[in-house]
Amino acid sequence: MKIGLFTDSYTQLNGVARHVHNIALSLSKRGHEVKVYTGKGHSDHYEVINLPCVPFLFEKSYDVIIPTRFRYDIDIAHSHTPWCSGWMGLCSGKPTVSTTHTAPQQMFSMYKANFLDSIGWNYLISFHNHSDHVICQTKYTEREFRKHGLDRPVTIASASIDTKTFKKGNGSRFIKKYGLPKEFVLCTTRISEEKRPELIAKACKELGYPIVFTAEGPLMEDLKKRYREAIFLGHIPYGDIPDAYHAAKVFVSASAFETEGLVVPEALASGAPVISSNIPTMAEVIKDGQDGFLFNTYPELKKKLEILWEDRNLRKKFSKNGLHVAKEKDIEVVTDRLEKVYEDLIAES
């Protein structure tokens, strides 16, 4: 098959960019001809078509794609963004697929503009209802989009992780490279309001545990001032992320909302003991007390963090069980599902 992937997030350090690359690479290895339509970037393994773009006013690392006419030499178009390049995919004249990578709670919360959520939902539903088939990462995500008006056929498929890569991390190497304490709590989510990083920083401060953040975001400078004992590494090379998970004594995600929250499966695949906020997408992944801990309130987070930090046998249990949970998110499982969707749509057309 000739497959076109459309995205405005390819060079950014985020889950969408990693997913597009992983899927493009996996499909290419299976003999498909893959083209990624995006702003900037290149690959030695598949074709990347650079579209005219300008930096996004409020986030310079993001590209705003300028609409461009193309003669698309593809059999199917898969849009990974609801913005301009995503519409280019939907208007390609080919069978179309779109993925629900984002929701209004994520689109506007980092700019403290959640009063726009209803407008955001109307826009997103309009976008996805223009595609032939929609990929939702979780059952909860499908329910949310259905509730707001999605009427397209849906397949559930994770944004995917390469579980083999995350199994191979080297914790000692990460600690030595960044000069870190031998034991610490890790958070790899974006440092923005919807991710609630302050809950983790506050709990670690009160318990006296070192906390390491390996991302950036609009709250970063403020947290640095208020939690001087916390360690902020900023964005680290993607190759160091598996090492980070292996080095962590405990991994915590406190996000208030996720369409999937891929950092948690990444941590599970690395064998890191996990604590996550009890949101519907995480409840689909973690059985509280079996594969990790879920929490609803700050006192519950603090208590469960203390329990897991002190209980070596419980950490071993979570590490062992988490490895099995992560397999469902593996790139090969996801590629199988996408291939089936593509083949069926091409056959129908």
Stockholm file with secondary structure:
# STOCKHOLM 1.0

chainA/1-349         MKIGLFTDSYTQLNGVARHVHNIALSLSKRGHEVKVYTGKGHSDHYEVINLPCVPFLFEKSYDVIIPTRFRYDIDIAHSHTPWCSGWMGLCSGKPTVSTTHTAPQQMFSMYKANFLDSIGWNYLISFHNHSDHVICQTKYTEREFRKHGLDRPVTIASASIDTKTFKKGNGSRFIKKYGLPKEFVLCTTRISEEKRPELIAKACKELGYPIVFTAEGPLMEDLKKRYREAIFLGHIPYGDIPDAYHAAKVFVSASAFETEGLVVPEALASGAPVISSNIPTMAEVIKDGQDGFLFNTYPELKKKLEILWEDRNLRKKFSKNGLHVAKEKDIEVVTDRLEKVYEDLIAES
#=GR chainA/1-349 SS CEEEEECSCSSSSSHHHHHHHHHHHHHHHTTCEEEEEESSCCCSSSEEEECCEEEETTEEEEEEECCCCCCCCCSEEEECCSSHHHHHHHTSSSCEEEECCCCHHHHHHTTTCGGGHHHHHHHHHHHHTTSSEEEESSHHHHHHHHHTTCCSCEEECCCCBCHHHHHTCCHHHHHHHHTCCSSCEEECSCSSGGGCHHHHHHHHHHHTCCEEECCCCTTHHHHHHHCTTSEECCSCCGGGHHHHHHHCSEEEECCSCCSSCTHHHHHHHHTCCEEEECCHHHHTTCCBTTTBEEESSHHHHHHHHHHHHHCHHHHHHHHHHHHHHHGGGBHHHHHHHHHHHHHHHHHHC
#=GC SS_cons         CEEEEECSCSSSSSHHHHHHHHHHHHHHHTTCEEEEEESSCCCSSSEEEECCEEEETTEEEEEEECCCCCCCCCSEEEECCSSHHHHHHHTSSSCEEEECCCCHHHHHHTTTCGGGHHHHHHHHHHHHTTSSEEEESSHHHHHHHHHTTCCSCEEECCCCBCHHHHHTCCHHHHHHHHTCCSSCEEECSCSSGGGCHHHHHHHHHHHTCCEEECCCCTTHHHHHHHCTTSEECCSCCGGGHHHHHHHCSEEEECCSCCSSCTHHHHHHHHTCCEEEECCHHHHTTCCBTTTBEEESSHHHHHHHHHHHHHCHHHHHHHHHHHHHHHGGGBHHHHHHHHHHHHHHHHHHC
//
